[in-house]
Amino acid sequence: MLNTMPKSWNIESKPHLFCPGCGHGIILKQLGFAIDSLGLQKEITMGVDIGCSLLAWDFLDVPTIQTHHGRTTPLLVGYKLVKPKRIVISYMGDGAAWGIGLQNTIHAAYRNNPVTVIVINNENFAMTGGQASYTTLPGTITPTSPVGKPADLGSGFKGPELIRNVAHKDAFIARTTVTNPIHLLTTLKKAIMTQKENNNFALVEVLSICPTNWKTGAKASLDLASEMEKVYPIGEVK
Amino acid sequence: MTGTTKIVLAGEGGQGIQTIAKVITEVAAKQNFQVSYIPVFGVEQRGTPSVALIILSHDKIFYPRFEKADYVVALQKRAVASVKSYITEKTKVVFDSSTISIKDLPTSAIHRFGIPATQIATEQFTAKAFNLIVTGKLSQVLGLDEDHIWQKIEKLLGKKFKTAEIKEKSHQAYLFGRKFVFELKRFSRPLFQPSTDKIIIKNDEKLAQIYPERCKGCGLCIVKCPVGALKFSDTLGVFATPVPEIDLEKCIACGNCFRFCPDGAIAVEKNKKKK
């Protein structure tokens, strides 16, 4: 029989809690395929943060920890010290990784802790209603910027480029997008293997879509995500 | 209507629960009622129940919260659980009988009135006008003025009536609600519930599977199909949104719909035995 979902998905929790058309579903699907094809389902522990990403707490059929806001990475660093054979995945949004938890992300990269960080960048604070965040592009209309985000508030926060400056030279840092699921899958696989084989830090930022808060349909959402790639170039950050 | 009336409105975020509450309370206040209205949101999450507590009274209101309601209006199956505690044997429960089965209501609900708002709105007016049907009926039950309510709705929702046609249809939906007479039926099987079976379509070369119970109708698969083999059908998914149907003659089994579906609701495969 035909499978419509990865084997590592928890079928009992479907339909899941994300909005219709949410990018999280696409990313978690490719993460599921990555785990399936590497055969690591029994070795993985996932940590989820506060924000929309916490709705993934029963998404995959793997042990999952839900932590304080921005503290997923250090908690998993500690977990990894106790259980070095486990593969840990820290799954969070841009608010957690580049905002409240930026110090933790930077120091985990600086110490070259063996964790795989997946950052979902959907350009706003989605769970609280789509307010403008540091990753919002200038000119975007949000509830907190009704005439468009002013350009002097910054041109979009480039987290991976920042982390690259402090990270170990063997750390894997990349950016990918939901509009290209094949690239997404290979990048996620590489990020997991970086931790498993070389015990290095890995960080993947995924450009995602948010049809609910962008107030766009299916086509417009994907077009906007492609537009984002001009500011946030995809590929490995070197 | 005399004395104090306590009303609980319950539905899902985005159904217009708070808008209905605003319209009812503001018009009632103009008609010399003492009113109180507090919105109750759950955890800060999309798709969770949204509840409004309303009191209309001729006397002074000392405290806006209450424990037992005179009217409970439930517009969503998942919201029923959050208002269970307000229902007693005297409560009149009004529910959307096209999405909620009578079995979903608690046993303490004896006075049950079904109004198939979603069905009527989709079939006769626009799909989004279903809350206006409920507003119409509720305002008629509470004895609020017909024209005042419509003026208030126009004021609050004016921006959403983008064309004159939508506005006219919405007005008609509202008037329909005013005149609606509760039917006495068994309401055992709602018409707009998602089907739980999977849809299997196959021909000699390909096999396609669609799960309506998981599909949320986002339309990503339709946009991403390179040959235009997918389009919306009449079957309804989990959020009462249309589910795509597939034309296997056009399909080239590229797997794009499968890769992009965030819900794991669709897959197509080439038949390997034939090759």
Interface residues (C-beta under 8 A of the other chain):
Chain A: L2 N3 T4 M5 P6 W9 K14 P15 H16 L17 F18 C19 P20 G21 C22 G23 H24 G25 I26 K29 Q30 L55 M127 T128 P181 I182 P211 T212 G217 A218 K219 L222
Chain B: E44 Q45 R46 G47 L207 Q209 Y211 E213 R214 K216 G217 C218 G219 L220 I222 V223 K224 V238 F239 T241 F258 R259 F260 C261 P262 D263 G264 A265 I266 A267 E269
